[in-house]
């Protein structure tokens, strides 16, 4: 009997016609970026604990050289990802921060007061818990900022898995907290994780940034001058000793909200970059940085000061800082809960904010250079992020199946 009678033929055109719309629908969902990041992290863990581990490490250490004329940049692939691709990620963060400050959730005290207080608590409490557990280790203390970070793509991805049941105000609250958290992380990187500076290169970066500012002041609509000047700024900042990703943030601050011809360069760039960052850059970063060897690990490895400080800082610190300071702010009259949100939802959001994946790993790579310390960072971040993702989802799902509690329910 012919095989085509047993196994019906599948035409490629039919497969494309069915898979294409499904893929498009998936990519349009706000949870898609977080889901891809989770897949990338799991894949990294699988590869790092398989016979492919040597090839994985060799790939990340692969030397990559780029340059023009006398300007040459030679770095291993992992640093091109962390210093280069992540500069695009930080550029997008800068655009989002500027838009939120000018027209969004941070444009007025009434809107910004609760997320501002929550974010400050969500950065301070985790750092204090980490420092308490690592106070006797001067080297370990360099990682104090690791648990202060929140991974917005991951957290929002988990939040949006619950679909339309999630109140829009709750999503806005999480976004606003994460944006302020990002501002704090950027300030921390600039202030505490900058190496010795090359003043000549820093001066060149200052001149380039001034040109970018003038371009923005002229309200030029075209993206080309902003992109070219940002690339030049990135090279200067990289060579200066200041972390190169900060060039992305500084450049984004120069992009105008509206141009002379009525276009909106900031929103156009933000929307154009978002899929590249969410579906390519962040998953690549996750795959390159989440690979940790689990073979031979003992319970003592998880309970060492660095991973335990990170895990408890994220899991306990975020809840104490975000939920605790939010409650105090509302009860004192400093802020108010958005309409339609109860304390159970705020608690769930505080646990989702403990997903520190991308930013925590990024700061960990800045804080430590020793492989053993970086592996400890990965253990703490992955452990806490996994617990926070499952716990935050469960809490939110449970809270959304009940009637919304009154804002005065917690006394």
Secondary structure as UniProt FT lines:
FT   HELIX           3..6
FT   HELIX           12..28
FT   TURN            30..31
FT   HELIX           32..48
FT   TURN            51..52
FT   HELIX           53..60
FT   STRAND          63..68
FT   TURN            69..70
FT   STRAND          71..76
FT   HELIX           77..79
FT   HELIX           80..85
FT   HELIX           86..103
FT   TURN            105..106
FT   HELIX           109..134
FT   TURN            135..136
FT   TURN            138..139
FT   HELIX           140..143
FT   TURN            144..145
FT   HELIX           146..148
FT   HELIX           152..160
FT   TURN            161..162
FT   HELIX           163..165
FT   HELIX           168..192
FT   HELIX           199..217
FT   TURN            218..219
FT   HELIX           224..240
FT   HELIX           245..252
FT   TURN            253..254
FT   TURN            260..261
FT   HELIX           265..276
FT   HELIX           277..281
FT   HELIX           282..289
FT   TURN            295..296
FT   HELIX           299..302
FT   HELIX           305..312
FT   HELIX           313..317
FT   HELIX           319..324
FT   HELIX           325..332
FT   TURN            339..340
FT   HELIX           343..352
FT   TURN            353..354
FT   HELIX           357..367
FT   HELIX           371..400
FT   TURN            407..408
//
